[in-house]
Amino acid sequence: MCNCCNRNNCCRWNVIRQAPIFVQGSTGPTGPRGPTGFTGPTGPTGPTGSAFASSQGYFVNVASQAVASNADIPLASNVVLNGTDISKIAGSSSATLQPGTYIISYNTDAVVPAGGTSASVALFVNGVSYAGQTSTQTATAGSTVNLSGTAVVVLGFAQTVSLRNTGALSTNFSNTALSIVKLN
């Protein structure tokens, strides 16, 4: 029976039900911060890293000193000498290194000798020039030139290192420094 007219099957209206429409309002104020949560468990310990620079040496000779051709440059002072893999007697011209990998840097000022046109110095390992580690500067006699170099040296057994005058003439060297750091 139809409610609108009290007859059977007389209503032809379809009743559509629609949800109410709401308009969103503005955002309210931020609420208070909640309590901090519990701390989680500690993670596993990572692997131990390798120690860096277990031994270091820094040797200098500030004073000007005449060094004969094919002679080692004396290194008067041991400024830094840490660890057990590098040893050097103060005033000597060479340091002894135990097996391992080292980074070796050198720097010196040289006065080009009278009658010459250049000054030259090289890194020597066990009395032999280390490949690619000769520094040479050409200039007029009496000029001061700077000679320097850096090398990574891998040693399988204990060996000595030194700086040598590889020029053809006796040369005055000053402000000489030799830095050695063991990498592993």
Beta strands, then each sheet from edge to edge (+ up, - down):
strand 1: 56-61
strand 2: 65-67
strand 3: 77-82
strand 4: 86-87
strand 5: 94-97
strand 6: 100-111
strand 7: 118-125
strand 8: 128-138
strand 9: 144-155
strand 10: 159-165
strand 11: 171-182
sheet 1: 2+ 11- 1+ 3-
sheet 2: 2+ 11- 6+ 9-
sheet 3: 4+ 5- 10+ 7- 8+
end
